[in-house]
Amino acid sequence: MSEFDDKTVLITGAAGVLGQAVANIFDTSGARVVGVDVVPFEAPYETHQADLIDPEGAAQVVKSVGTIDILANIAGGFTMGDSVADTSDATWDFMFNLNARTVLNMARAVAPLMVERKSGKIINIGARAGLRGSASMAAYAASKSVVIRLTESQACLLYTSAAADERSSVALGGRRINKK
């Protein structure tokens, strides 16, 4: 018997390497795994194709899955950019849509349901680059910083609303920030 038996885990970015690895761990641990990605993919668990940059795409996935006990927001990506002065709007928008907007849209769709049920966990994938700017990575670093700030804000909300069944926290590079 596993702590994940009878739990539904929705994993975004499930066609990617990290998404597949996380999905496989939850799958072998007894969870009902639902993988979501913008591209079609095959897996030994339930899969959905959806554009999570679109709020309606996120809402439709959540509606079709039903109760979600754990949301793992892994969808995202990286691209080197130019200097801040030379960063195009297209690069900036691409990084923010891929890394931050997908997290925001899934949170909008899932968090209210977890608050209503007073149960649930949300895992967002940030990056060390989100803690400090770096040459030629402004758009990526800024988008991952937004993910970290959204995660901190959401942890406070979910904990104070008793949606989490234990302390909510943000873990960055082995450092955990607990929200009491």
VMD Tcl script that builds the backbone (N, CA, C; Angstrom):
set m [mol new atoms 540]
animate dup $m
set s [atomselect $m all]
$s set {name element resname resid chain x y z} {
  {N N MET 1 A 0.847 -1.177 0.000}
  {CA C MET 1 A 0.000 0.000 0.000}
  {C C MET 1 A 0.893 1.241 0.000}
  {N N SER 2 A 0.592 2.181 -0.870}
  {CA C SER 2 A 1.384 3.398 -1.026}
  {C C SER 2 A 0.576 4.611 -0.599}
  {N N GLU 3 A 1.271 5.666 -0.191}
  {CA C GLU 3 A 0.575 6.910 0.153}
  {C C GLU 3 A -0.118 7.517 -1.054}
  {N N PHE 4 A 0.201 7.018 -2.261}
  {CA C PHE 4 A -0.396 7.553 -3.472}
  {C C PHE 4 A -1.532 6.701 -4.021}
  {N N ASP 5 A -1.813 5.582 -3.385}
  {CA C ASP 5 A -2.977 4.789 -3.780}
  {C C ASP 5 A -4.218 5.674 -3.660}
  {N N ASP 6 A -5.099 5.559 -4.617}
  {CA C ASP 6 A -6.343 6.337 -4.632}
  {C C ASP 6 A -6.119 7.837 -4.777}
  {N N LYS 7 A -4.949 8.255 -5.237}
  {CA C LYS 7 A -4.666 9.672 -5.483}
  {C C LYS 7 A -4.536 9.889 -6.987}
  {N N THR 8 A -5.057 11.021 -7.448}
  {CA C THR 8 A -4.907 11.399 -8.851}
  {C C THR 8 A -3.856 12.492 -8.932}
  {N N VAL 9 A -2.847 12.237 -9.772}
  {CA C VAL 9 A -1.745 13.178 -9.964}
  {C C VAL 9 A -1.776 13.635 -11.414}
  {N N LEU 10 A -1.973 14.938 -11.621}
  {CA C LEU 10 A -1.948 15.510 -12.959}
  {C C LEU 10 A -0.574 16.134 -13.173}
  {N N ILE 11 A 0.090 15.745 -14.242}
  {CA C ILE 11 A 1.448 16.212 -14.529}
  {C C ILE 11 A 1.454 16.931 -15.866}
  {N N THR 12 A 1.794 18.233 -15.837}
  {CA C THR 12 A 1.916 18.982 -17.088}
  {C C THR 12 A 3.330 18.804 -17.626}
  {N N GLY 13 A 3.477 18.938 -18.923}
  {CA C GLY 13 A 4.790 18.721 -19.527}
  {C C GLY 13 A 5.192 17.261 -19.491}
  {N N ALA 14 A 4.208 16.379 -19.498}
  {CA C ALA 14 A 4.456 14.950 -19.308}
  {C C ALA 14 A 5.154 14.268 -20.484}
  {N N ALA 15 A 5.228 14.924 -21.631}
  {CA C ALA 15 A 5.943 14.332 -22.768}
  {C C ALA 15 A 7.445 14.592 -22.681}
  {N N GLY 16 A 7.857 15.526 -21.848}
  {CA C GLY 16 A 9.271 15.861 -21.699}
  {C C GLY 16 A 9.997 14.878 -20.796}
  {N N VAL 17 A 11.306 14.991 -20.760}
  {CA C VAL 17 A 12.133 14.065 -19.979}
  {C C VAL 17 A 11.792 14.130 -18.492}
  {N N LEU 18 A 11.764 15.317 -17.910}
  {CA C LEU 18 A 11.447 15.447 -16.487}
  {C C LEU 18 A 10.009 15.028 -16.213}
  {N N GLY 19 A 9.092 15.446 -17.071}
  {CA C GLY 19 A 7.697 15.055 -16.900}
  {C C GLY 19 A 7.502 13.551 -16.934}
  {N N GLN 20 A 8.184 12.882 -17.860}
  {CA C GLN 20 A 8.089 11.421 -17.942}
  {C C GLN 20 A 8.637 10.766 -16.684}
  {N N ALA 21 A 9.771 11.264 -16.203}
  {CA C ALA 21 A 10.390 10.680 -15.008}
  {C C ALA 21 A 9.467 10.821 -13.797}
  {N N VAL 22 A 8.911 12.005 -13.604}
  {CA C VAL 22 A 8.010 12.235 -12.470}
  {C C VAL 22 A 6.750 11.377 -12.621}
  {N N ALA 23 A 6.195 11.345 -13.811}
  {CA C ALA 23 A 4.990 10.543 -14.055}
  {C C ALA 23 A 5.255 9.064 -13.768}
  {N N ASN 24 A 6.388 8.571 -14.202}
  {CA C ASN 24 A 6.715 7.155 -13.976}
  {C C ASN 24 A 6.843 6.838 -12.489}
  {N N ILE 25 A 7.424 7.744 -11.726}
  {CA C ILE 25 A 7.551 7.517 -10.280}
  {C C ILE 25 A 6.175 7.461 -9.627}
  {N N PHE 26 A 5.318 8.410 -9.945}
  {CA C PHE 26 A 3.971 8.384 -9.375}
  {C C PHE 26 A 3.205 7.151 -9.846}
  {N N ASP 27 A 3.378 6.781 -11.111}
  {CA C ASP 27 A 2.677 5.621 -11.665}
  {C C ASP 27 A 3.084 4.338 -10.942}
  {N N THR 28 A 4.374 4.147 -10.739}
  {CA C THR 28 A 4.841 2.936 -10.054}
  {C C THR 28 A 4.555 2.982 -8.557}
  {N N SER 29 A 4.194 4.150 -8.052}
  {CA C SER 29 A 3.853 4.285 -6.634}
  {C C SER 29 A 2.361 4.104 -6.371}
  {N N GLY 30 A 1.603 3.775 -7.411}
  {CA C GLY 30 A 0.198 3.451 -7.228}
  {C C GLY 30 A -0.793 4.559 -7.516}
  {N N ALA 31 A -0.318 5.729 -7.909}
  {CA C ALA 31 A -1.235 6.836 -8.195}
  {C C ALA 31 A -1.917 6.645 -9.544}
  {N N ARG 32 A -3.067 7.266 -9.685}
  {CA C ARG 32 A -3.671 7.430 -11.007}
  {C C ARG 32 A -2.957 8.636 -11.611}
  {N N VAL 33 A -2.200 8.403 -12.657}
  {CA C VAL 33 A -1.425 9.467 -13.291}
  {C C VAL 33 A -2.141 9.934 -14.545}
  {N N VAL 34 A -2.228 11.245 -14.687}
  {CA C VAL 34 A -2.768 11.865 -15.886}
  {C C VAL 34 A -1.689 12.804 -16.412}
  {N N GLY 35 A -1.185 12.497 -17.597}
  {CA C GLY 35 A -0.156 13.323 -18.204}
  {C C GLY 35 A -0.756 14.267 -19.232}
  {N N VAL 36 A -0.272 15.506 -19.236}
  {CA C VAL 36 A -0.762 16.523 -20.171}
  {C C VAL 36 A 0.432 17.161 -20.859}
  {N N ASP 37 A 0.303 17.370 -22.154}
  {CA C ASP 37 A 1.332 18.095 -22.891}
  {C C ASP 37 A 0.692 18.734 -24.119}
  {N N VAL 38 A 1.392 19.678 -24.692}
  {CA C VAL 38 A 0.899 20.372 -25.884}
  {C C VAL 38 A 1.049 19.491 -27.127}
  {N N VAL 39 A 1.911 18.488 -27.052}
  {CA C VAL 39 A 2.122 17.562 -28.164}
  {C C VAL 39 A 1.515 16.207 -27.816}
  {N N PRO 40 A 1.076 15.470 -28.829}
  {CA C PRO 40 A 0.559 14.126 -28.531}
  {C C PRO 40 A 1.700 13.208 -28.087}
  {N N PHE 41 A 1.419 12.302 -27.154}
  {CA C PHE 41 A 2.434 11.356 -26.691}
  {C C PHE 41 A 1.755 10.120 -26.150}
  {N N GLU 42 A 2.514 9.047 -26.103}
  {CA C GLU 42 A 1.998 7.784 -25.577}
  {C C GLU 42 A 2.662 7.503 -24.243}
  {N N ALA 43 A 1.900 6.915 -23.346}
  {CA C ALA 43 A 2.411 6.567 -22.023}
  {C C ALA 43 A 1.540 5.455 -21.450}
  {N N PRO 44 A 2.034 4.767 -20.428}
  {CA C PRO 44 A 1.237 3.689 -19.825}
  {C C PRO 44 A 0.154 4.201 -18.878}
  {N N TYR 45 A -0.110 5.488 -18.889}
  {CA C TYR 45 A -1.128 6.104 -18.058}
  {C C TYR 45 A -1.962 7.018 -18.950}
  {N N GLU 46 A -3.013 7.568 -18.405}
  {CA C GLU 46 A -3.918 8.448 -19.143}
  {C C GLU 46 A -3.176 9.693 -19.632}
  {N N THR 47 A -3.423 10.070 -20.888}
  {CA C THR 47 A -2.774 11.263 -21.437}
  {C C THR 47 A -3.806 12.194 -22.069}
  {N N HIS 48 A -3.486 13.471 -22.049}
  {CA C HIS 48 A -4.309 14.492 -22.686}
  {C C HIS 48 A -3.398 15.441 -23.434}
  {N N GLN 49 A -3.853 15.906 -24.575}
  {CA C GLN 49 A -3.144 16.940 -25.308}
  {C C GLN 49 A -3.901 18.243 -25.105}
  {N N ALA 50 A -3.181 19.271 -24.637}
  {CA C ALA 50 A -3.839 20.559 -24.382}
  {C C ALA 50 A -2.806 21.672 -24.419}
  {N N ASP 51 A -3.252 22.832 -24.844}
  {CA C ASP 51 A -2.433 24.039 -24.818}
  {C C ASP 51 A -2.727 24.759 -23.516}
  {N N LEU 52 A -1.844 24.641 -22.541}
  {CA C LEU 52 A -2.072 25.216 -21.218}
  {C C LEU 52 A -1.758 26.702 -21.157}
  {N N ILE 53 A -1.243 27.253 -22.238}
  {CA C ILE 53 A -1.070 28.706 -22.328}
  {C C ILE 53 A -2.444 29.359 -22.438}
  {N N ASP 54 A -3.389 28.622 -22.962}
  {CA C ASP 54 A -4.779 29.070 -23.090}
  {C C ASP 54 A -5.528 28.687 -21.812}
  {N N PRO 55 A -6.103 29.650 -21.103}
  {CA C PRO 55 A -6.835 29.316 -19.870}
  {C C PRO 55 A -7.942 28.282 -20.090}
  {N N GLU 56 A -8.575 28.334 -21.239}
  {CA C GLU 56 A -9.635 27.364 -21.537}
  {C C GLU 56 A -9.067 25.959 -21.696}
  {N N GLY 57 A -7.875 25.849 -22.263}
  {CA C GLY 57 A -7.220 24.540 -22.386}
  {C C GLY 57 A -6.967 23.933 -21.020}
  {N N ALA 58 A -6.480 24.755 -20.082}
  {CA C ALA 58 A -6.241 24.280 -18.719}
  {C C ALA 58 A -7.549 23.875 -18.052}
  {N N ALA 59 A -8.550 24.712 -18.175}
  {CA C ALA 59 A -9.846 24.429 -17.546}
  {C C ALA 59 A -10.468 23.146 -18.087}
  {N N GLN 60 A -10.352 22.919 -19.398}
  {CA C GLN 60 A -10.923 21.723 -20.011}
  {C C GLN 60 A -10.244 20.453 -19.500}
  {N N VAL 61 A -8.935 20.488 -19.369}
  {CA C VAL 61 A -8.213 19.315 -18.856}
  {C C VAL 61 A -8.675 19.008 -17.435}
  {N N VAL 62 A -8.707 20.029 -16.602}
  {CA C VAL 62 A -9.109 19.835 -15.203}
  {C C VAL 62 A -10.528 19.287 -15.128}
  {N N LYS 63 A -11.408 19.828 -15.920}
  {CA C LYS 63 A -12.799 19.346 -15.934}
  {C C LYS 63 A -12.874 17.880 -16.358}
  {N N SER 64 A -12.097 17.500 -17.361}
  {CA C SER 64 A -12.171 16.120 -17.857}
  {C C SER 64 A -11.520 15.114 -16.906}
  {N N VAL 65 A -10.571 15.558 -16.103}
  {CA C VAL 65 A -9.874 14.649 -15.187}
  {C C VAL 65 A -10.695 14.391 -13.927}
  {N N GLY 66 A -11.387 15.388 -13.445}
  {CA C GLY 66 A -12.128 15.240 -12.186}
  {C C GLY 66 A -11.244 15.639 -11.018}
  {N N THR 67 A -11.429 14.981 -9.890}
  {CA C THR 67 A -10.676 15.329 -8.688}
  {C C THR 67 A -9.181 15.148 -8.910}
  {N N ILE 68 A -8.433 16.200 -8.582}
  {CA C ILE 68 A -6.972 16.173 -8.693}
  {C C ILE 68 A -6.410 16.361 -7.290}
  {N N ASP 69 A -5.652 15.361 -6.833}
  {CA C ASP 69 A -5.054 15.426 -5.503}
  {C C ASP 69 A -3.704 16.131 -5.521}
  {N N ILE 70 A -2.963 15.923 -6.594}
  {CA C ILE 70 A -1.636 16.530 -6.731}
  {C C ILE 70 A -1.510 17.055 -8.155}
  {N N LEU 71 A -1.120 18.309 -8.259}
  {CA C LEU 71 A -0.820 18.909 -9.558}
  {C C LEU 71 A 0.679 19.151 -9.610}
  {N N ALA 72 A 1.353 18.590 -10.595}
  {CA C ALA 72 A 2.783 18.823 -10.806}
  {C C ALA 72 A 2.935 19.630 -12.093}
  {N N ASN 73 A 3.181 20.922 -11.937}
  {CA C ASN 73 A 3.372 21.822 -13.076}
  {C C ASN 73 A 4.820 21.719 -13.542}
  {N N ILE 74 A 5.039 20.880 -14.528}
  {CA C ILE 74 A 6.394 20.662 -15.035}
  {C C ILE 74 A 6.561 21.274 -16.422}
  {N N ALA 75 A 5.465 21.582 -17.093}
  {CA C ALA 75 A 5.559 22.198 -18.423}
  {C C ALA 75 A 6.431 23.443 -18.339}
  {N N GLY 76 A 7.301 23.606 -19.291}
  {CA C GLY 76 A 8.183 24.765 -19.309}
  {C C GLY 76 A 9.292 24.535 -20.310}
  {N N GLY 77 A 10.205 25.458 -20.348}
  {CA C GLY 77 A 11.307 25.315 -21.282}
  {C C GLY 77 A 12.349 26.398 -21.092}
  {N N PHE 78 A 13.378 26.310 -21.896}
  {CA C PHE 78 A 14.521 27.211 -21.788}
  {C C PHE 78 A 14.992 27.611 -23.175}
  {N N THR 79 A 15.361 28.837 -23.292}
  {CA C THR 79 A 16.061 29.281 -24.488}
  {C C THR 79 A 17.028 30.379 -24.076}
  {N N MET 80 A 18.238 30.323 -24.593}
  {CA C MET 80 A 19.179 31.422 -24.374}
  {C C MET 80 A 18.640 32.609 -25.145}
  {N N GLY 81 A 18.920 33.768 -24.642}
  {CA C GLY 81 A 18.441 34.968 -25.303}
  {C C GLY 81 A 19.581 35.900 -25.613}
  {N N ASP 82 A 19.211 37.097 -25.927}
  {CA C ASP 82 A 20.178 38.140 -26.187}
  {C C ASP 82 A 20.362 38.945 -24.905}
  {N N SER 83 A 21.091 40.029 -25.010}
  {CA C SER 83 A 21.180 40.940 -23.879}
  {C C SER 83 A 19.779 41.483 -23.604}
  {N N VAL 84 A 19.586 42.086 -22.444}
  {CA C VAL 84 A 18.274 42.642 -22.112}
  {C C VAL 84 A 17.827 43.621 -23.199}
  {N N ALA 85 A 18.735 44.484 -23.623}
  {CA C ALA 85 A 18.395 45.487 -24.637}
  {C C ALA 85 A 18.004 44.864 -25.965}
  {N N ASP 86 A 18.536 43.687 -26.253}
  {CA C ASP 86 A 18.268 43.043 -27.539}
  {C C ASP 86 A 17.229 41.926 -27.465}
  {N N THR 87 A 16.656 41.682 -26.288}
  {CA C THR 87 A 15.653 40.628 -26.155}
  {C C THR 87 A 14.389 41.036 -26.903}
  {N N SER 88 A 13.968 40.189 -27.805}
  {CA C SER 88 A 12.772 40.496 -28.591}
  {C C SER 88 A 11.513 40.248 -27.771}
  {N N ASP 89 A 10.446 40.898 -28.153}
  {CA C ASP 89 A 9.156 40.644 -27.520}
  {C C ASP 89 A 8.756 39.187 -27.698}
  {N N ALA 90 A 9.088 38.616 -28.845}
  {CA C ALA 90 A 8.730 37.216 -29.113}
  {C C ALA 90 A 9.424 36.278 -28.127}
  {N N THR 91 A 10.715 36.500 -27.865}
  {CA C THR 91 A 11.443 35.665 -26.905}
  {C C THR 91 A 10.882 35.857 -25.503}
  {N N TRP 92 A 10.660 37.110 -25.121}
  {CA C TRP 92 A 10.111 37.415 -23.797}
  {C C TRP 92 A 8.759 36.733 -23.608}
  {N N ASP 93 A 7.859 36.909 -24.569}
  {CA C ASP 93 A 6.528 36.313 -24.481}
  {C C ASP 93 A 6.588 34.789 -24.475}
  {N N PHE 94 A 7.465 34.218 -25.290}
  {CA C PHE 94 A 7.595 32.761 -25.349}
  {C C PHE 94 A 7.986 32.194 -23.989}
  {N N MET 95 A 9.007 32.774 -23.350}
  {CA C MET 95 A 9.458 32.278 -22.048}
  {C C MET 95 A 8.381 32.473 -20.978}
  {N N PHE 96 A 7.727 33.628 -20.965}
  {CA C PHE 96 A 6.698 33.871 -19.956}
  {C C PHE 96 A 5.478 32.985 -20.173}
  {N N ASN 97 A 5.072 32.802 -21.405}
  {CA C ASN 97 A 3.925 31.920 -21.672}
  {C C ASN 97 A 4.232 30.488 -21.280}
  {N N LEU 98 A 5.389 29.996 -21.700}
  {CA C LEU 98 A 5.754 28.603 -21.460}
  {C C LEU 98 A 6.000 28.316 -19.984}
  {N N ASN 99 A 6.705 29.209 -19.302}
  {CA C ASN 99 A 7.112 28.931 -17.924}
  {C C ASN 99 A 6.158 29.471 -16.860}
  {N N ALA 100 A 5.592 30.633 -17.078}
  {CA C ALA 100 A 4.768 31.250 -16.032}
  {C C ALA 100 A 3.265 31.153 -16.308}
  {N N ARG 101 A 2.858 31.421 -17.536}
  {CA C ARG 101 A 1.420 31.421 -17.822}
  {C C ARG 101 A 0.814 30.029 -17.664}
  {N N THR 102 A 1.542 28.984 -18.020}
  {CA C THR 102 A 1.011 27.630 -17.839}
  {C C THR 102 A 0.774 27.336 -16.359}
  {N N VAL 103 A 1.697 27.777 -15.501}
  {CA C VAL 103 A 1.537 27.599 -14.052}
  {C C VAL 103 A 0.315 28.384 -13.565}
  {N N LEU 104 A 0.208 29.630 -13.997}
  {CA C LEU 104 A -0.921 30.475 -13.596}
  {C C LEU 104 A -2.254 29.870 -14.042}
  {N N ASN 105 A -2.326 29.440 -15.280}
  {CA C ASN 105 A -3.587 28.892 -15.789}
  {C C ASN 105 A -3.987 27.601 -15.081}
  {N N MET 106 A -3.020 26.747 -14.787}
  {CA C MET 106 A -3.351 25.518 -14.064}
  {C C MET 106 A -3.747 25.828 -12.623}
  {N N ALA 107 A -3.078 26.808 -12.009}
  {CA C ALA 107 A -3.445 27.193 -10.645}
  {C C ALA 107 A -4.870 27.736 -10.607}
  {N N ARG 108 A -5.210 28.560 -11.585}
  {CA C ARG 108 A -6.574 29.105 -11.653}
  {C C ARG 108 A -7.608 27.996 -11.768}
  {N N ALA 109 A -7.262 26.943 -12.490}
  {CA C ALA 109 A -8.212 25.862 -12.722}
  {C C ALA 109 A -8.293 24.871 -11.559}
  {N N VAL 110 A -7.165 24.630 -10.868}
  {CA C VAL 110 A -7.108 23.572 -9.860}
  {C C VAL 110 A -7.240 24.084 -8.424}
  {N N ALA 111 A -6.573 25.177 -8.101}
  {CA C ALA 111 A -6.525 25.633 -6.699}
  {C C ALA 111 A -7.905 25.861 -6.082}
  {N N PRO 112 A -8.846 26.497 -6.776}
  {CA C PRO 112 A -10.165 26.685 -6.145}
  {C C PRO 112 A -10.839 25.361 -5.769}
  {N N LEU 113 A -10.614 24.338 -6.563}
  {CA C LEU 113 A -11.206 23.023 -6.272}
  {C C LEU 113 A -10.543 22.400 -5.047}
  {N N MET 114 A -9.220 22.588 -4.918}
  {CA C MET 114 A -8.507 22.071 -3.748}
  {C C MET 114 A -8.931 22.813 -2.488}
  {N N VAL 115 A -9.102 24.123 -2.600}
  {CA C VAL 115 A -9.551 24.917 -1.455}
  {C C VAL 115 A -10.947 24.459 -1.026}
  {N N GLU 116 A -11.814 24.242 -1.995}
  {CA C GLU 116 A -13.175 23.781 -1.693}
  {C C GLU 116 A -13.164 22.435 -0.982}
  {N N ARG 117 A -12.284 21.524 -1.435}
  {CA C ARG 117 A -12.188 20.191 -0.832}
  {C C ARG 117 A -11.341 20.175 0.438}
  {N N LYS 118 A -10.613 21.261 0.668}
  {CA C LYS 118 A -9.676 21.363 1.790}
  {C C LYS 118 A -8.603 20.287 1.716}
  {N N SER 119 A -8.172 20.010 0.496}
  {CA C SER 119 A -7.155 18.985 0.303}
  {C C SER 119 A -6.493 19.169 -1.054}
  {N N GLY 120 A -5.192 18.955 -1.098}
  {CA C GLY 120 A -4.480 18.984 -2.364}
  {C C GLY 120 A -3.082 19.539 -2.232}
  {N N LYS 121 A -2.277 19.226 -3.219}
  {CA C LYS 121 A -0.897 19.703 -3.279}
  {C C LYS 121 A -0.605 20.172 -4.698}
  {N N ILE 122 A 0.154 21.254 -4.782}
  {CA C ILE 122 A 0.595 21.749 -6.080}
  {C C ILE 122 A 2.107 21.859 -6.049}
  {N N ILE 123 A 2.734 21.279 -7.057}
  {CA C ILE 123 A 4.189 21.302 -7.205}
  {C C ILE 123 A 4.504 22.093 -8.465}
  {N N ASN 124 A 5.261 23.165 -8.322}
  {CA C ASN 124 A 5.684 23.962 -9.474}
  {C C ASN 124 A 7.192 23.848 -9.620}
  {N N ILE 125 A 7.659 23.776 -10.857}
  {CA C ILE 125 A 9.087 23.651 -11.112}
  {C C ILE 125 A 9.665 25.018 -11.452}
  {N N GLY 126 A 10.487 25.516 -10.555}
  {CA C GLY 126 A 11.210 26.770 -10.785}
  {C C GLY 126 A 12.602 26.434 -11.295}
  {N N ALA 127 A 13.508 27.350 -11.096}
  {CA C ALA 127 A 14.902 27.123 -11.491}
  {C C ALA 127 A 15.787 28.071 -10.710}
  {N N ARG 128 A 17.002 27.641 -10.476}
  {CA C ARG 128 A 17.962 28.498 -9.778}
  {C C ARG 128 A 18.121 29.828 -10.513}
  {N N ALA 129 A 17.987 29.812 -11.835}
  {CA C ALA 129 A 18.101 31.049 -12.614}
  {C C ALA 129 A 17.050 32.068 -12.203}
  {N N GLY 130 A 15.953 31.623 -11.620}
  {CA C GLY 130 A 14.910 32.533 -11.167}
  {C C GLY 130 A 15.283 33.310 -9.918}
  {N N LEU 131 A 16.377 32.939 -9.288}
  {CA C LEU 131 A 16.825 33.621 -8.079}
  {C C LEU 131 A 17.766 34.785 -8.371}
  {N N ARG 132 A 18.376 34.750 -9.555}
  {CA C ARG 132 A 19.370 35.778 -9.884}
  {C C ARG 132 A 19.499 35.877 -11.395}
  {N N GLY 133 A 19.535 37.093 -11.909}
  {CA C GLY 133 A 19.680 37.301 -13.338}
  {C C GLY 133 A 21.030 36.809 -13.860}
  {N N SER 134 A 21.085 36.595 -15.148}
  {CA C SER 134 A 22.303 36.123 -15.788}
  {C C SER 134 A 22.351 36.668 -17.210}
  {N N ALA 135 A 23.543 36.943 -17.679}
  {CA C ALA 135 A 23.700 37.463 -19.041}
  {C C ALA 135 A 23.068 36.510 -20.046}
  {N N SER 136 A 22.383 37.043 -20.989}
  {CA C SER 136 A 21.755 36.293 -22.087}
  {C C SER 136 A 20.651 35.341 -21.637}
  {N N MET 137 A 20.164 35.510 -20.414}
  {CA C MET 137 A 19.084 34.651 -19.923}
  {C C MET 137 A 17.984 35.469 -19.262}
  {N N ALA 138 A 17.852 36.739 -19.595}
  {CA C ALA 138 A 16.910 37.611 -18.893}
  {C C ALA 138 A 15.475 37.099 -18.959}
  {N N ALA 139 A 15.012 36.733 -20.123}
  {CA C ALA 139 A 13.621 36.289 -20.264}
  {C C ALA 139 A 13.384 34.997 -19.494}
  {N N TYR 140 A 14.310 34.055 -19.585}
  {CA C TYR 140 A 14.174 32.791 -18.858}
  {C C TYR 140 A 14.221 33.039 -17.354}
  {N N ALA 141 A 15.224 33.788 -16.891}
  {CA C ALA 141 A 15.377 34.042 -15.464}
  {C C ALA 141 A 14.159 34.771 -14.906}
  {N N ALA 142 A 13.678 35.764 -15.622}
  {CA C ALA 142 A 12.507 36.511 -15.162}
  {C C ALA 142 A 11.272 35.612 -15.114}
  {N N SER 143 A 11.092 34.751 -16.114}
  {CA C SER 143 A 9.915 33.880 -16.129}
  {C C SER 143 A 9.962 32.860 -14.993}
  {N N LYS 144 A 11.133 32.356 -14.678}
  {CA C LYS 144 A 11.255 31.395 -13.579}
  {C C LYS 144 A 11.147 32.094 -12.221}
  {N N SER 145 A 11.555 33.353 -12.151}
  {CA C SER 145 A 11.349 34.120 -10.932}
  {C C SER 145 A 9.850 34.288 -10.674}
  {N N VAL 146 A 9.091 34.530 -11.725}
  {CA C VAL 146 A 7.632 34.627 -11.589}
  {C C VAL 146 A 7.064 33.314 -11.069}
  {N N VAL 147 A 7.548 32.182 -11.568}
  {CA C VAL 147 A 7.073 30.882 -11.082}
  {C C VAL 147 A 7.339 30.750 -9.586}
  {N N ILE 148 A 8.520 31.156 -9.148}
  {CA C ILE 148 A 8.855 31.076 -7.717}
  {C C ILE 148 A 7.932 31.962 -6.901}
  {N N ARG 149 A 7.705 33.201 -7.346}
  {CA C ARG 149 A 6.831 34.119 -6.605}
  {C C ARG 149 A 5.383 33.610 -6.598}
  {N N LEU 150 A 4.903 33.087 -7.719}
  {CA C LEU 150 A 3.555 32.503 -7.755}
  {C C LEU 150 A 3.449 31.337 -6.775}
  {N N THR 151 A 4.485 30.524 -6.724}
  {CA C THR 151 A 4.491 29.363 -5.839}
  {C C THR 151 A 4.442 29.796 -4.379}
  {N N GLU 152 A 5.246 30.791 -4.030}
  {CA C GLU 152 A 5.232 31.291 -2.652}
  {C C GLU 152 A 3.859 31.851 -2.293}
  {N N SER 153 A 3.288 32.640 -3.187}
  {CA C SER 153 A 1.966 33.227 -2.931}
  {C C SER 153 A 0.900 32.157 -2.810}
  {N N GLN 154 A 0.976 31.176 -3.674}
  {CA C GLN 154 A -0.013 30.104 -3.660}
  {C C GLN 154 A 0.131 29.229 -2.421}
  {N N ALA 155 A 1.358 28.998 -1.984}
  {CA C ALA 155 A 1.568 28.201 -0.775}
  {C C ALA 155 A 0.900 28.878 0.415}
  {N N CYS 156 A 1.030 30.190 0.497}
  {CA C CYS 156 A 0.376 30.935 1.586}
  {C C CYS 156 A -1.142 30.773 1.509}
  {N N LEU 157 A -1.697 30.933 0.324}
  {CA C LEU 157 A -3.144 30.818 0.153}
  {C C LEU 157 A -3.638 29.424 0.500}
  {N N LEU 158 A -3.002 28.411 -0.064}
  {CA C LEU 158 A -3.480 27.050 0.161}
  {C C LEU 158 A -3.344 26.644 1.617}
  {N N TYR 159 A -2.273 27.090 2.263}
  {CA C TYR 159 A -2.122 26.723 3.668}
  {C C TYR 159 A -3.144 27.453 4.545}
  {N N THR 160 A -3.296 28.739 4.335}
  {CA C THR 160 A -4.222 29.487 5.182}
  {C C THR 160 A -5.673 29.093 4.932}
  {N N SER 161 A -5.958 28.543 3.763}
  {CA C SER 161 A -7.320 28.089 3.488}
  {C C SER 161 A -7.516 26.630 3.872}
  {N N ALA 162 A -6.476 26.027 4.453}
  {CA C ALA 162 A -6.509 24.623 4.881}
  {C C ALA 162 A -6.667 23.666 3.712}
  {N N ALA 163 A -6.238 24.080 2.516}
  {CA C ALA 163 A -6.313 23.164 1.375}
  {C C ALA 163 A -5.219 22.114 1.452}
  {N N ALA 164 A -4.116 22.479 2.050}
  {CA C ALA 164 A -3.016 21.521 2.155}
  {C C ALA 164 A -3.234 20.639 3.369}
  {N N ASP 165 A -2.952 19.346 3.227}
  {CA C ASP 165 A -3.116 18.470 4.369}
  {C C ASP 165 A -1.857 18.416 5.215}
  {N N GLU 166 A -0.873 19.212 4.900}
  {CA C GLU 166 A 0.284 19.454 5.745}
  {C C GLU 166 A 0.862 20.794 5.323}
  {N N ARG 167 A 1.926 21.239 5.962}
  {CA C ARG 167 A 2.466 22.559 5.633}
  {C C ARG 167 A 2.787 22.670 4.147}
  {N N SER 168 A 2.435 23.800 3.573}
  {CA C SER 168 A 2.797 24.093 2.197}
  {C C SER 168 A 4.207 24.654 2.200}
  {N N SER 169 A 4.963 24.355 1.170}
  {CA C SER 169 A 6.322 24.854 1.144}
  {C C SER 169 A 6.806 25.030 -0.278}
  {N N VAL 170 A 7.859 25.784 -0.388}
  {CA C VAL 170 A 8.549 25.988 -1.650}
  {C C VAL 170 A 9.956 25.461 -1.440}
  {N N ALA 171 A 10.424 24.585 -2.303}
  {CA C ALA 171 A 11.779 24.059 -2.181}
  {C C ALA 171 A 12.599 24.548 -3.361}
  {N N LEU 172 A 13.723 25.161 -3.059}
  {CA C LEU 172 A 14.615 25.690 -4.085}
  {C C LEU 172 A 16.017 25.168 -3.833}
  {N N GLY 173 A 16.492 24.325 -4.731}
  {CA C GLY 173 A 17.868 23.849 -4.604}
  {C C GLY 173 A 18.187 23.284 -3.234}
  {N N GLY 174 A 17.274 22.527 -2.675}
  {CA C GLY 174 A 17.504 21.923 -1.384}
  {C C GLY 174 A 17.118 22.802 -0.205}
  {N N ARG 175 A 16.789 24.069 -0.450}
  {CA C ARG 175 A 16.374 24.984 0.607}
  {C C ARG 175 A 14.855 25.039 0.615}
  {N N ARG 176 A 14.242 24.769 1.736}
  {CA C ARG 176 A 12.782 24.744 1.828}
  {C C ARG 176 A 12.298 25.996 2.553}
  {N N ILE 177 A 11.267 26.596 1.999}
  {CA C ILE 177 A 10.638 27.765 2.600}
  {C C ILE 177 A 9.247 27.326 3.036}
  {N N ASN 178 A 9.032 27.144 4.326}
  {CA C ASN 178 A 7.733 26.694 4.817}
  {C C ASN 178 A 6.810 27.858 5.059}
  {N N LYS 179 A 5.552 27.658 4.743}
  {CA C LYS 179 A 4.511 28.653 4.973}
  {C C LYS 179 A 3.646 28.150 6.108}
  {N N LYS 180 A 3.769 28.780 7.262}
  {CA C LYS 180 A 3.047 28.306 8.463}
  {C C LYS 180 A 1.774 29.079 8.663}
}
mol reanalyze $m
mol bondsrecalc $m
mol representation Tube
mol addrep $m
